[in-house]
Amino acid sequence: MGLNEAPLLFNFEVESSQNFTYIPMSVRFNLDRFGLRISLAQWQMLPLEDRKLLARFPVEDDAEIEPNFDHALFEMLRTHANVEPEWFTPDEAPAWRDTASVPESVERQAKLAGLAGPSAARWAELEPFKRYVLAKLSRKQEINHDFIPAMKEFGAAG
C-alpha cells in the first residue's frame, strides 16, 4: 500500500494543526503503532514538506502494510534535527481496538463535554482509526478542545 495522495487530516484538525505546526492524528497513530515518541519541538524542526509527507502514510492497524514510516521519520530527524525518536513498547491491546465496549476515557470525555458518549453499537461501527482518535483525544482528565468537533465529525455523539 502506498502513500495517500494528500496528508490525512480530519476537518477538525485543519485549524488545530495550524498548517502542521502540531502533530496530526495520522502521524500520532503511526508513532503509536511503531512505538515511537517525538517531542513537539522535534516535529517542528522538520521542514513543512517532510511533516506533510509523514501525514500521507496509511493509517492501517497492521504494521506490515506500510513499514517505511519509521524509517522515513528516523532519516528526517537525523537529517534536520540530529536526533532520533524514543522507542517504547506499543500497547498490544489498546482500548480503541475493542469494538465490544466504549472505553471509559471516551465516556468520561463525552461527559466533560456535555455530550452523550457513543453507543456500543456506534462505537463498533466506527473505523479503527476514528476509534483511535477518540481514545487519543480522551486520554487526559481535562476536556480536549478537539474532542467535541471529532465526535461531531465522526457522527459518534450519542
N, C-alpha and C positions, 0 to 999 in steps of 0.2 A: 504494500500500500504506500503510495507516495504522499507528498506534502499536499495540503489543501491549497487551492489557488490563492486564497487570501487569508490573512490572520483570522483565527476563530475568536470572535468577540460576541458576547450576547449584547442585546440592546442596552441593558442596564450598565454594561461595562464601558460602553463607548465614552461616556462622560467621565466615569470614575477612574478609568485607566489613564486619563489625561494624556492621550497620544503616547501610550506605552511608558509613561513615567512610572506607573505602578505595574506590578506583575499581573497579567491577565490570568483568568481561571484556567485556560487551556495550558498555560505554562506551569501553573501551580499543580495541575493534575499530573503532568508528566514528571515534574520534580518529585512529587509524592510516589508516583508509580515506580520510578527508578531509584528511589531512596536518596535523593539529592537535596541539599539545602543551600540556598544562596541568600545573601542579605539584599535588602533593597538597594543599598549603596553599590553592591557588586552588579546588580541588574542595571542600574543607571549608568555604570561605567561602559556598558556595551553600546556600540553605535545603534541608532534607531533601526537601521535595516536589519541588524542581527536580532534585535528584540522582536521585530516583526516576523523574521524567519522562524524563530523559536515558537511563535504563536501559530505557525502554519502546520506544525506537526500534528498528526492524528491524535485523537483522544479516545483510544480504544483501551479497554481494560486487559489487554494482552500485550505484555512487553515484547513478545516475539514479532508482533506485527510491524513495528517500526523501532528497531533497536538503535537508531542513529541519533536520537535526541540527546542522549547522554554524551556521545562523542562530540557532537556539534557544540554543546554547552561547554565542555571541557576546553575545546580548542578556542572558542570565543573568549572565555575567561582568561586563558593563558595569554592569548594574543593582546587583549585590550586592558586587562586588569592585573596580569601577572599573579593570579590566584587560582585556586581550584575550589570547587564546591565541597561542602562537607558531605560525608556519607552517613546514612542511617539505615536501619533495617525497616523496610516498609511493613505496615500492619498487614498481616495475611488475611484478616477477616474484618475489614473496616465496616462500620455500621451502615454506611450507604449502600453496600453490596446486598444487604439483607432486604429482600423485597417483601418479607412477611410482616415487618413492623416498621413504623416510622421511628427513627432514632429519637431518644429522649431530648437530645440537644436541639433538634429541629422543632419538636413540640414546645420546648422552653422558649426558643427564639420567637416562634409564632405568637406565643402568649405575651412576651415582652412587646411585640409589635402590634398587639391588639388584633391579631388575625386568628382565624381558626386554622389549625395545622392541617396538612393534607390528610385525607382519609387513608387508611391502609391500602384500599383499592387504588386510589390515585397515586400513592407512593409507588406501588408495584408497577404502574403503567409508565412512570417516568423513565426516560432514557437513563442509563447508568451515569453518564456524565452530568446530567441535571441533578440526580440524587447526590452525586459527589459535591456539586457546587452548593446545594442547600446545606449539606452536612458541614462543609468547609466554612461557609458563612455563619454557621451557628455554633462554632466550637467555643466561643468565649461567653462569659456570663452576661456581658452587656449587649445591648442591641447593636446589630451591624447595619450600617446605613444602606447596604446593598441587598439586605435580606428581603425587605418588602418588595422592591422592584423585581427581584429574581422570582419570588413567589408568584407575583402577578404575571410576569413574562412566561413562566412555565405553566400557568394555569393550575397552580398547586394549592392556592388558598382554598381551604375547605368551606 
